[in-house]
Amino acid sequence: MNVQTHKITPKGLRGWWASPPRSGMRRIIWPFEYRHLRAFGRVRTAAGIVLVGLGVVTLVGGSFAAVAIAWGIVFLAAAAANLAWAAWLMAIARSASART
């Protein structure tokens, strides 16, 4: 008769960000990205490979001039960040699938 209604959707931004429940450093991952870890890991790996290619082409095409070296470092740093994040996402995905 007096049934309480429970909302399925979380309340506000804090509730949305907390779903699905995660612990530790996993909380900094965007919730949509956390729900699709393998797909985002693959996309970040592909983007990292493209950035490595851009960095190499910039260095070789610019004849190792100062400006080309600066832009090459920017591309290679972004590639390193993307590949590190992708490796972390794939490690989380592997550990999550082992538990279920």
Jmol script that loads the backbone (N, CA, C; Angstrom):
load data "model"
ATOM      1  N   MET A   1       0.814  -1.189   0.000  1.00  0.00           N
ATOM      2  CA  MET A   1       0.000   0.000   0.000  1.00  0.00           C
ATOM      3  C   MET A   1       0.863   1.260   0.000  1.00  0.00           C
ATOM      4  N   ASN A   2       1.701   1.393   1.008  1.00  0.00           N
ATOM      5  CA  ASN A   2       2.581   2.557   1.089  1.00  0.00           C
ATOM      6  C   ASN A   2       3.991   2.165   0.639  1.00  0.00           C
ATOM      7  N   VAL A   3       4.125   1.960  -0.632  1.00  0.00           N
ATOM      8  CA  VAL A   3       5.406   1.538  -1.183  1.00  0.00           C
ATOM      9  C   VAL A   3       6.256   2.777  -1.457  1.00  0.00           C
ATOM     10  N   GLN A   4       7.500   2.722  -1.002  1.00  0.00           N
ATOM     11  CA  GLN A   4       8.396   3.832  -1.273  1.00  0.00           C
ATOM     12  C   GLN A   4       8.879   3.733  -2.711  1.00  0.00           C
ATOM     13  N   THR A   5       8.951   4.863  -3.331  1.00  0.00           N
ATOM     14  CA  THR A   5       9.463   4.874  -4.693  1.00  0.00           C
ATOM     15  C   THR A   5      10.947   5.187  -4.657  1.00  0.00           C
ATOM     16  N   HIS A   6      11.732   4.345  -5.293  1.00  0.00           N
ATOM     17  CA  HIS A   6      13.170   4.563  -5.373  1.00  0.00           C
ATOM     18  C   HIS A   6      13.503   4.988  -6.790  1.00  0.00           C
ATOM     19  N   LYS A   7      14.152   6.102  -6.886  1.00  0.00           N
ATOM     20  CA  LYS A   7      14.571   6.555  -8.205  1.00  0.00           C
ATOM     21  C   LYS A   7      15.779   5.745  -8.640  1.00  0.00           C
ATOM     22  N   ILE A   8      15.763   5.334  -9.880  1.00  0.00           N
ATOM     23  CA  ILE A   8      16.866   4.557 -10.421  1.00  0.00           C
ATOM     24  C   ILE A   8      18.028   5.479 -10.792  1.00  0.00           C
ATOM     25  N   THR A   9      17.701   6.672 -11.272  1.00  0.00           N
ATOM     26  CA  THR A   9      18.762   7.589 -11.676  1.00  0.00           C
ATOM     27  C   THR A   9      19.343   8.285 -10.450  1.00  0.00           C
ATOM     28  N   PRO A  10      20.662   8.480 -10.425  1.00  0.00           N
ATOM     29  CA  PRO A  10      21.272   9.153  -9.294  1.00  0.00           C
ATOM     30  C   PRO A  10      20.918  10.630  -9.256  1.00  0.00           C
ATOM     31  N   LYS A  11      20.974  11.223  -8.053  1.00  0.00           N
ATOM     32  CA  LYS A  11      20.616  12.628  -7.892  1.00  0.00           C
ATOM     33  C   LYS A  11      21.807  13.527  -8.151  1.00  0.00           C
ATOM     34  N   GLY A  12      21.619  14.500  -9.004  1.00  0.00           N
ATOM     35  CA  GLY A  12      22.619  15.529  -9.219  1.00  0.00           C
ATOM     36  C   GLY A  12      23.901  15.041  -9.874  1.00  0.00           C
ATOM     37  N   LEU A  13      24.817  15.981 -10.003  1.00  0.00           N
ATOM     38  CA  LEU A  13      26.091  15.685 -10.647  1.00  0.00           C
ATOM     39  C   LEU A  13      26.924  14.717  -9.812  1.00  0.00           C
ATOM     40  N   ARG A  14      26.926  14.889  -8.509  1.00  0.00           N
ATOM     41  CA  ARG A  14      27.718  14.010  -7.648  1.00  0.00           C
ATOM     42  C   ARG A  14      27.205  12.572  -7.715  1.00  0.00           C
ATOM     43  N   GLY A  15      25.916  12.376  -7.713  1.00  0.00           N
ATOM     44  CA  GLY A  15      25.356  11.030  -7.824  1.00  0.00           C
ATOM     45  C   GLY A  15      25.622  10.409  -9.175  1.00  0.00           C
ATOM     46  N   TRP A  16      25.538  11.238 -10.232  1.00  0.00           N
ATOM     47  CA  TRP A  16      25.811  10.727 -11.578  1.00  0.00           C
ATOM     48  C   TRP A  16      27.265  10.321 -11.699  1.00  0.00           C
ATOM     49  N   TRP A  17      28.167  11.129 -11.131  1.00  0.00           N
ATOM     50  CA  TRP A  17      29.593  10.836 -11.244  1.00  0.00           C
ATOM     51  C   TRP A  17      29.953   9.598 -10.430  1.00  0.00           C
ATOM     52  N   ALA A  18      29.208   9.314  -9.375  1.00  0.00           N
ATOM     53  CA  ALA A  18      29.509   8.167  -8.514  1.00  0.00           C
ATOM     54  C   ALA A  18      28.968   6.853  -9.065  1.00  0.00           C
ATOM     55  N   SER A  19      28.195   6.903 -10.139  1.00  0.00           N
ATOM     56  CA  SER A  19      27.676   5.657 -10.682  1.00  0.00           C
ATOM     57  C   SER A  19      28.408   5.306 -11.965  1.00  0.00           C
ATOM     58  N   PRO A  20      28.832   4.141 -12.199  1.00  0.00           N
ATOM     59  CA  PRO A  20      28.824   2.995 -11.302  1.00  0.00           C
ATOM     60  C   PRO A  20      29.834   3.199 -10.174  1.00  0.00           C
ATOM     61  N   PRO A  21      29.595   2.534  -9.039  1.00  0.00           N
ATOM     62  CA  PRO A  21      30.502   2.716  -7.905  1.00  0.00           C
ATOM     63  C   PRO A  21      31.917   2.248  -8.233  1.00  0.00           C
ATOM     64  N   ARG A  22      32.900   3.109  -7.905  1.00  0.00           N
ATOM     65  CA  ARG A  22      34.297   2.793  -8.158  1.00  0.00           C
ATOM     66  C   ARG A  22      35.106   3.227  -6.947  1.00  0.00           C
ATOM     67  N   SER A  23      36.320   2.744  -6.865  1.00  0.00           N
ATOM     68  CA  SER A  23      37.143   3.086  -5.722  1.00  0.00           C
ATOM     69  C   SER A  23      38.473   3.670  -6.173  1.00  0.00           C
ATOM     70  N   GLY A  24      39.101   4.422  -5.298  1.00  0.00           N
ATOM     71  CA  GLY A  24      40.443   4.929  -5.514  1.00  0.00           C
ATOM     72  C   GLY A  24      40.589   5.803  -6.742  1.00  0.00           C
ATOM     73  N   MET A  25      41.690   5.570  -7.466  1.00  0.00           N
ATOM     74  CA  MET A  25      42.004   6.387  -8.639  1.00  0.00           C
ATOM     75  C   MET A  25      41.012   6.181  -9.783  1.00  0.00           C
ATOM     76  N   ARG A  26      40.240   5.138  -9.727  1.00  0.00           N
ATOM     77  CA  ARG A  26      39.256   4.894 -10.795  1.00  0.00           C
ATOM     78  C   ARG A  26      38.173   5.959 -10.818  1.00  0.00           C
ATOM     79  N   ARG A  27      38.050   6.715  -9.737  1.00  0.00           N
ATOM     80  CA  ARG A  27      37.029   7.762  -9.682  1.00  0.00           C
ATOM     81  C   ARG A  27      37.316   8.909 -10.627  1.00  0.00           C
ATOM     82  N   ILE A  28      38.555   9.073 -11.071  1.00  0.00           N
ATOM     83  CA  ILE A  28      38.846  10.183 -11.974  1.00  0.00           C
ATOM     84  C   ILE A  28      38.463   9.867 -13.416  1.00  0.00           C
ATOM     85  N   ILE A  29      38.095   8.625 -13.689  1.00  0.00           N
ATOM     86  CA  ILE A  29      37.673   8.247 -15.037  1.00  0.00           C
ATOM     87  C   ILE A  29      36.228   8.687 -15.232  1.00  0.00           C
ATOM     88  N   TRP A  30      35.977   9.312 -16.369  1.00  0.00           N
ATOM     89  CA  TRP A  30      34.632   9.745 -16.725  1.00  0.00           C
ATOM     90  C   TRP A  30      33.698   8.532 -16.692  1.00  0.00           C
ATOM     91  N   PRO A  31      32.487   8.631 -16.078  1.00  0.00           N
ATOM     92  CA  PRO A  31      31.612   7.462 -15.936  1.00  0.00           C
ATOM     93  C   PRO A  31      31.290   6.757 -17.247  1.00  0.00           C
ATOM     94  N   PHE A  32      31.037   7.504 -18.325  1.00  0.00           N
ATOM     95  CA  PHE A  32      30.744   6.861 -19.604  1.00  0.00           C
ATOM     96  C   PHE A  32      31.955   6.071 -20.095  1.00  0.00           C
ATOM     97  N   GLU A  33      33.137   6.639 -19.877  1.00  0.00           N
ATOM     98  CA  GLU A  33      34.365   5.959 -20.272  1.00  0.00           C
ATOM     99  C   GLU A  33      34.582   4.708 -19.419  1.00  0.00           C
ATOM    100  N   TYR A  34      34.232   4.777 -18.137  1.00  0.00           N
ATOM    101  CA  TYR A  34      34.394   3.625 -17.250  1.00  0.00           C
ATOM    102  C   TYR A  34      33.489   2.466 -17.661  1.00  0.00           C
ATOM    103  N   ARG A  35      32.321   2.784 -18.198  1.00  0.00           N
ATOM    104  CA  ARG A  35      31.392   1.734 -18.627  1.00  0.00           C
ATOM    105  C   ARG A  35      31.855   1.054 -19.913  1.00  0.00           C
ATOM    106  N   HIS A  36      32.731   1.708 -20.665  1.00  0.00           N
ATOM    107  CA  HIS A  36      33.214   1.177 -21.948  1.00  0.00           C
ATOM    108  C   HIS A  36      34.741   1.205 -21.973  1.00  0.00           C
ATOM    109  N   LEU A  37      35.361   0.564 -20.998  1.00  0.00           N
ATOM    110  CA  LEU A  37      36.812   0.646 -20.825  1.00  0.00           C
ATOM    111  C   LEU A  37      37.588   0.132 -22.030  1.00  0.00           C
ATOM    112  N   ARG A  38      37.211  -1.021 -22.540  1.00  0.00           N
ATOM    113  CA  ARG A  38      37.964  -1.610 -23.649  1.00  0.00           C
ATOM    114  C   ARG A  38      37.892  -0.746 -24.904  1.00  0.00           C
ATOM    115  N   ALA A  39      36.722  -0.226 -25.208  1.00  0.00           N
ATOM    116  CA  ALA A  39      36.570   0.607 -26.403  1.00  0.00           C
ATOM    117  C   ALA A  39      37.405   1.880 -26.287  1.00  0.00           C
ATOM    118  N   PHE A  40      37.344   2.538 -25.132  1.00  0.00           N
ATOM    119  CA  PHE A  40      38.116   3.757 -24.960  1.00  0.00           C
ATOM    120  C   PHE A  40      39.614   3.461 -24.910  1.00  0.00           C
ATOM    121  N   GLY A  41      39.992   2.315 -24.375  1.00  0.00           N
ATOM    122  CA  GLY A  41      41.396   1.927 -24.381  1.00  0.00           C
ATOM    123  C   GLY A  41      41.918   1.751 -25.793  1.00  0.00           C
ATOM    124  N   ARG A  42      41.117   1.138 -26.645  1.00  0.00           N
ATOM    125  CA  ARG A  42      41.524   0.943 -28.042  1.00  0.00           C
ATOM    126  C   ARG A  42      41.587   2.267 -28.796  1.00  0.00           C
ATOM    127  N   VAL A  43      40.624   3.140 -28.544  1.00  0.00           N
ATOM    128  CA  VAL A  43      40.618   4.445 -29.210  1.00  0.00           C
ATOM    129  C   VAL A  43      41.829   5.265 -28.775  1.00  0.00           C
ATOM    130  N   ARG A  44      42.149   5.241 -27.485  1.00  0.00           N
ATOM    131  CA  ARG A  44      43.317   5.984 -27.006  1.00  0.00           C
ATOM    132  C   ARG A  44      44.624   5.391 -27.544  1.00  0.00           C
ATOM    133  N   THR A  45      44.674   4.074 -27.704  1.00  0.00           N
ATOM    134  CA  THR A  45      45.860   3.451 -28.298  1.00  0.00           C
ATOM    135  C   THR A  45      46.022   3.893 -29.745  1.00  0.00           C
ATOM    136  N   ALA A  46      44.944   3.894 -30.500  1.00  0.00           N
ATOM    137  CA  ALA A  46      45.007   4.339 -31.901  1.00  0.00           C
ATOM    138  C   ALA A  46      45.403   5.805 -31.982  1.00  0.00           C
ATOM    139  N   ALA A  47      44.853   6.637 -31.110  1.00  0.00           N
ATOM    140  CA  ALA A  47      45.214   8.057 -31.112  1.00  0.00           C
ATOM    141  C   ALA A  47      46.686   8.243 -30.750  1.00  0.00           C
ATOM    142  N   GLY A  48      47.187   7.438 -29.826  1.00  0.00           N
ATOM    143  CA  GLY A  48      48.600   7.516 -29.463  1.00  0.00           C
ATOM    144  C   GLY A  48      49.504   7.140 -30.621  1.00  0.00           C
ATOM    145  N   ILE A  49      49.113   6.128 -31.377  1.00  0.00           N
ATOM    146  CA  ILE A  49      49.902   5.721 -32.541  1.00  0.00           C
ATOM    147  C   ILE A  49      49.908   6.816 -33.600  1.00  0.00           C
ATOM    148  N   VAL A  50      48.753   7.438 -33.818  1.00  0.00           N
ATOM    149  CA  VAL A  50      48.675   8.547 -34.778  1.00  0.00           C
ATOM    150  C   VAL A  50      49.551   9.708 -34.314  1.00  0.00           C
ATOM    151  N   LEU A  51      49.543  10.008 -33.033  1.00  0.00           N
ATOM    152  CA  LEU A  51      50.368  11.103 -32.517  1.00  0.00           C
ATOM    153  C   LEU A  51      51.856  10.797 -32.627  1.00  0.00           C
ATOM    154  N   VAL A  52      52.238   9.544 -32.434  1.00  0.00           N
ATOM    155  CA  VAL A  52      53.646   9.165 -32.636  1.00  0.00           C
ATOM    156  C   VAL A  52      54.028   9.406 -34.097  1.00  0.00           C
ATOM    157  N   GLY A  53      53.159   9.004 -35.008  1.00  0.00           N
ATOM    158  CA  GLY A  53      53.419   9.244 -36.429  1.00  0.00           C
ATOM    159  C   GLY A  53      53.542  10.723 -36.742  1.00  0.00           C
ATOM    160  N   LEU A  54      52.664  11.539 -36.173  1.00  0.00           N
ATOM    161  CA  LEU A  54      52.746  12.982 -36.396  1.00  0.00           C
ATOM    162  C   LEU A  54      54.045  13.558 -35.843  1.00  0.00           C
ATOM    163  N   GLY A  55      54.448  13.080 -34.682  1.00  0.00           N
ATOM    164  CA  GLY A  55      55.699  13.560 -34.100  1.00  0.00           C
ATOM    165  C   GLY A  55      56.900  13.208 -34.952  1.00  0.00           C
ATOM    166  N   VAL A  56      56.932  11.987 -35.459  1.00  0.00           N
ATOM    167  CA  VAL A  56      58.052  11.551 -36.302  1.00  0.00           C
ATOM    168  C   VAL A  56      58.064  12.319 -37.617  1.00  0.00           C
ATOM    169  N   VAL A  57      56.907  12.471 -38.242  1.00  0.00           N
ATOM    170  CA  VAL A  57      56.828  13.215 -39.502  1.00  0.00           C
ATOM    171  C   VAL A  57      57.227  14.673 -39.286  1.00  0.00           C
ATOM    172  N   THR A  58      56.827  15.257 -38.185  1.00  0.00           N
ATOM    173  CA  THR A  58      57.193  16.638 -37.896  1.00  0.00           C
ATOM    174  C   THR A  58      58.704  16.777 -37.719  1.00  0.00           C
ATOM    175  N   LEU A  59      59.302  15.845 -36.999  1.00  0.00           N
ATOM    176  CA  LEU A  59      60.751  15.917 -36.792  1.00  0.00           C
ATOM    177  C   LEU A  59      61.522  15.721 -38.095  1.00  0.00           C
ATOM    178  N   VAL A  60      61.145  14.720 -38.861  1.00  0.00           N
ATOM    179  CA  VAL A  60      61.872  14.426 -40.098  1.00  0.00           C
ATOM    180  C   VAL A  60      61.583  15.482 -41.158  1.00  0.00           C
ATOM    181  N   GLY A  61      60.327  15.888 -41.292  1.00  0.00           N
ATOM    182  CA  GLY A  61      59.955  16.871 -42.305  1.00  0.00           C
ATOM    183  C   GLY A  61      60.496  18.254 -42.007  1.00  0.00           C
ATOM    184  N   GLY A  62      60.708  18.576 -40.758  1.00  0.00           N
ATOM    185  CA  GLY A  62      61.213  19.895 -40.376  1.00  0.00           C
ATOM    186  C   GLY A  62      62.718  19.959 -40.325  1.00  0.00           C
ATOM    187  N   SER A  63      63.378  18.892 -40.766  1.00  0.00           N
ATOM    188  CA  SER A  63      64.841  18.813 -40.785  1.00  0.00           C
ATOM    189  C   SER A  63      65.448  19.114 -39.419  1.00  0.00           C
ATOM    190  N   PHE A  64      64.755  18.715 -38.382  1.00  0.00           N
ATOM    191  CA  PHE A  64      65.211  18.867 -37.006  1.00  0.00           C
ATOM    192  C   PHE A  64      65.517  20.324 -36.644  1.00  0.00           C
ATOM    193  N   ALA A  65      64.720  21.243 -37.190  1.00  0.00           N
ATOM    194  CA  ALA A  65      64.828  22.650 -36.813  1.00  0.00           C
ATOM    195  C   ALA A  65      64.255  22.831 -35.410  1.00  0.00           C
ATOM    196  N   ALA A  66      64.522  23.950 -34.781  1.00  0.00           N
ATOM    197  CA  ALA A  66      64.087  24.182 -33.397  1.00  0.00           C
ATOM    198  C   ALA A  66      62.561  24.131 -33.269  1.00  0.00           C
ATOM    199  N   VAL A  67      61.856  24.737 -34.215  1.00  0.00           N
ATOM    200  CA  VAL A  67      60.389  24.734 -34.166  1.00  0.00           C
ATOM    201  C   VAL A  67      59.859  23.323 -34.375  1.00  0.00           C
ATOM    202  N   ALA A  68      60.457  22.583 -35.295  1.00  0.00           N
ATOM    203  CA  ALA A  68      60.020  21.207 -35.560  1.00  0.00           C
ATOM    204  C   ALA A  68      60.285  20.321 -34.346  1.00  0.00           C
ATOM    205  N   ILE A  69      61.402  20.533 -33.681  1.00  0.00           N
ATOM    206  CA  ILE A  69      61.701  19.748 -32.479  1.00  0.00           C
ATOM    207  C   ILE A  69      60.681  20.052 -31.387  1.00  0.00           C
ATOM    208  N   ALA A  70      60.324  21.332 -31.229  1.00  0.00           N
ATOM    209  CA  ALA A  70      59.337  21.708 -30.205  1.00  0.00           C
ATOM    210  C   ALA A  70      57.985  21.054 -30.491  1.00  0.00           C
ATOM    211  N   TRP A  71      57.523  21.142 -31.744  1.00  0.00           N
ATOM    212  CA  TRP A  71      56.242  20.519 -32.087  1.00  0.00           C
ATOM    213  C   TRP A  71      56.321  19.007 -32.010  1.00  0.00           C
ATOM    214  N   GLY A  72      57.438  18.432 -32.377  1.00  0.00           N
ATOM    215  CA  GLY A  72      57.602  16.983 -32.256  1.00  0.00           C
ATOM    216  C   GLY A  72      57.520  16.525 -30.818  1.00  0.00           C
ATOM    217  N   ILE A  73      58.118  17.301 -29.910  1.00  0.00           N
ATOM    218  CA  ILE A  73      58.043  16.970 -28.486  1.00  0.00           C
ATOM    219  C   ILE A  73      56.610  17.058 -27.980  1.00  0.00           C
ATOM    220  N   VAL A  74      55.873  18.058 -28.458  1.00  0.00           N
ATOM    221  CA  VAL A  74      54.459  18.187 -28.049  1.00  0.00           C
ATOM    222  C   VAL A  74      53.667  16.960 -28.497  1.00  0.00           C
ATOM    223  N   PHE A  75      53.837  16.574 -29.761  1.00  0.00           N
ATOM    224  CA  PHE A  75      53.111  15.405 -30.267  1.00  0.00           C
ATOM    225  C   PHE A  75      53.525  14.123 -29.548  1.00  0.00           C
ATOM    226  N   LEU A  76      54.818  13.959 -29.308  1.00  0.00           N
ATOM    227  CA  LEU A  76      55.287  12.736 -28.648  1.00  0.00           C
ATOM    228  C   LEU A  76      54.878  12.688 -27.177  1.00  0.00           C
ATOM    229  N   ALA A  77      54.825  13.847 -26.519  1.00  0.00           N
ATOM    230  CA  ALA A  77      54.350  13.871 -25.128  1.00  0.00           C
ATOM    231  C   ALA A  77      52.867  13.516 -25.050  1.00  0.00           C
ATOM    232  N   ALA A  78      52.084  14.052 -25.982  1.00  0.00           N
ATOM    233  CA  ALA A  78      50.653  13.713 -26.015  1.00  0.00           C
ATOM    234  C   ALA A  78      50.467  12.228 -26.325  1.00  0.00           C
ATOM    235  N   ALA A  79      51.314  11.685 -27.196  1.00  0.00           N
ATOM    236  CA  ALA A  79      51.241  10.254 -27.517  1.00  0.00           C
ATOM    237  C   ALA A  79      51.563   9.412 -26.290  1.00  0.00           C
ATOM    238  N   ALA A  80      52.588   9.810 -25.541  1.00  0.00           N
ATOM    239  CA  ALA A  80      52.954   9.072 -24.337  1.00  0.00           C
ATOM    240  C   ALA A  80      51.827   9.095 -23.309  1.00  0.00           C
ATOM    241  N   ALA A  81      51.190  10.256 -23.157  1.00  0.00           N
ATOM    242  CA  ALA A  81      50.073  10.362 -22.214  1.00  0.00           C
ATOM    243  C   ALA A  81      48.904   9.487 -22.650  1.00  0.00           C
ATOM    244  N   ASN A  82      48.572   9.511 -23.944  1.00  0.00           N
ATOM    245  CA  ASN A  82      47.472   8.686 -24.453  1.00  0.00           C
ATOM    246  C   ASN A  82      47.763   7.199 -24.290  1.00  0.00           C
ATOM    247  N   LEU A  83      48.975   6.784 -24.604  1.00  0.00           N
ATOM    248  CA  LEU A  83      49.314   5.365 -24.492  1.00  0.00           C
ATOM    249  C   LEU A  83      49.357   4.903 -23.033  1.00  0.00           C
ATOM    250  N   ALA A  84      49.822   5.763 -22.134  1.00  0.00           N
ATOM    251  CA  ALA A  84      49.827   5.412 -20.709  1.00  0.00           C
ATOM    252  C   ALA A  84      48.403   5.284 -20.172  1.00  0.00           C
ATOM    253  N   TRP A  85      47.532   6.229 -20.551  1.00  0.00           N
ATOM    254  CA  TRP A  85      46.130   6.174 -20.108  1.00  0.00           C
ATOM    255  C   TRP A  85      45.445   4.936 -20.682  1.00  0.00           C
ATOM    256  N   ALA A  86      45.726   4.607 -21.934  1.00  0.00           N
ATOM    257  CA  ALA A  86      45.132   3.426 -22.564  1.00  0.00           C
ATOM    258  C   ALA A  86      45.592   2.149 -21.859  1.00  0.00           C
ATOM    259  N   ALA A  87      46.866   2.083 -21.503  1.00  0.00           N
ATOM    260  CA  ALA A  87      47.366   0.905 -20.789  1.00  0.00           C
ATOM    261  C   ALA A  87      46.688   0.766 -19.438  1.00  0.00           C
ATOM    262  N   TRP A  88      46.472   1.893 -18.759  1.00  0.00           N
ATOM    263  CA  TRP A  88      45.791   1.859 -17.469  1.00  0.00           C
ATOM    264  C   TRP A  88      44.341   1.396 -17.620  1.00  0.00           C
ATOM    265  N   LEU A  89      43.634   1.914 -18.635  1.00  0.00           N
ATOM    266  CA  LEU A  89      42.249   1.502 -18.867  1.00  0.00           C
ATOM    267  C   LEU A  89      42.164   0.008 -19.179  1.00  0.00           C
ATOM    268  N   MET A  90      43.074  -0.476 -20.005  1.00  0.00           N
ATOM    269  CA  MET A  90      43.048  -1.898 -20.351  1.00  0.00           C
ATOM    270  C   MET A  90      43.396  -2.772 -19.142  1.00  0.00           C
ATOM    271  N   ALA A  91      44.272  -2.297 -18.270  1.00  0.00           N
ATOM    272  CA  ALA A  91      44.582  -3.051 -17.052  1.00  0.00           C
ATOM    273  C   ALA A  91      43.371  -3.130 -16.131  1.00  0.00           C
ATOM    274  N   ILE A  92      42.626  -2.042 -16.031  1.00  0.00           N
ATOM    275  CA  ILE A  92      41.407  -2.046 -15.222  1.00  0.00           C
ATOM    276  C   ILE A  92      40.384  -2.988 -15.836  1.00  0.00           C
ATOM    277  N   ALA A  93      40.254  -2.943 -17.149  1.00  0.00           N
ATOM    278  CA  ALA A  93      39.289  -3.826 -17.829  1.00  0.00           C
ATOM    279  C   ALA A  93      39.648  -5.294 -17.636  1.00  0.00           C
ATOM    280  N   ARG A  94      40.940  -5.613 -17.701  1.00  0.00           N
ATOM    281  CA  ARG A  94      41.356  -7.008 -17.486  1.00  0.00           C
ATOM    282  C   ARG A  94      41.088  -7.452 -16.061  1.00  0.00           C
ATOM    283  N   SER A  95      41.349  -6.578 -15.082  1.00  0.00           N
ATOM    284  CA  SER A  95      41.149  -6.976 -13.691  1.00  0.00           C
ATOM    285  C   SER A  95      39.668  -7.060 -13.354  1.00  0.00           C
ATOM    286  N   ALA A  96      38.833  -6.236 -13.979  1.00  0.00           N
ATOM    287  CA  ALA A  96      37.398  -6.286 -13.728  1.00  0.00           C
ATOM    288  C   ALA A  96      36.794  -7.546 -14.309  1.00  0.00           C
ATOM    289  N   SER A  97      37.252  -7.973 -15.490  1.00  0.00           N
ATOM    290  CA  SER A  97      36.670  -9.165 -16.097  1.00  0.00           C
ATOM    291  C   SER A  97      37.105 -10.440 -15.364  1.00  0.00           C
ATOM    292  N   ALA A  98      38.241 -10.402 -14.694  1.00  0.00           N
ATOM    293  CA  ALA A  98      38.702 -11.573 -13.962  1.00  0.00           C
ATOM    294  C   ALA A  98      37.851 -11.818 -12.711  1.00  0.00           C
ATOM    295  N   ARG A  99      37.321 -10.743 -12.151  1.00  0.00           N
ATOM    296  CA  ARG A  99      36.531 -10.878 -10.930  1.00  0.00           C
ATOM    297  C   ARG A  99      35.104 -11.329 -11.196  1.00  0.00           C
ATOM    298  N   THR A 100      34.597 -11.096 -12.400  1.00  0.00           N
ATOM    299  CA  THR A 100      33.191 -11.436 -12.659  1.00  0.00           C
ATOM    300  C   THR A 100      33.044 -12.807 -13.261  1.00  0.00           C
TER     301      THR A 100
END
end "model"
wireframe off; spacefill off
backbone 0.3
color backbone group
